[in-house]
Amino acid sequence: MPRMQPAVFEEFLQQPHIGVLASLRHDGRPYTVPVWWLWKDGVIWVTGTHTRVWCQQIKRDPRVSLCIEATEPVPGHVEFDGIAEVLTLPDFDIWPISRELAEKYVGR
């Protein structure tokens, strides 16, 4: 698949496509989970509760990968590999990001 042009890339990241987040298990095998995500100010945001398996794995080993794929309205995929930064209450108010995620995916 050809590389996305910057304008298409930005448009693609505004769409409510489900992403697949990969974190690492204790033995190094990947653990994948579908997630809602938000592209905001050049950063990918994903929210989860501290009891989720993937959240625990990211706390232990912050190396992650996110794949976002779509067939419409613009077919393509985007992949991000990186080091996750874990932000938690009360030091960081995640509720504004959570509200934006809900608006993106369910329109509320």
Secondary structure, 3 states (H helix, E strand, C coil): CCCCCHHHHHHHCCCCCCEEEEEECCCCCEEEEEECCEEECCEEECCCCCCCHHHHHHHHCCEEEEEEEECCCCCEEEEEEEECCCCCCCCCCCHHHHHHHHHHHHCC
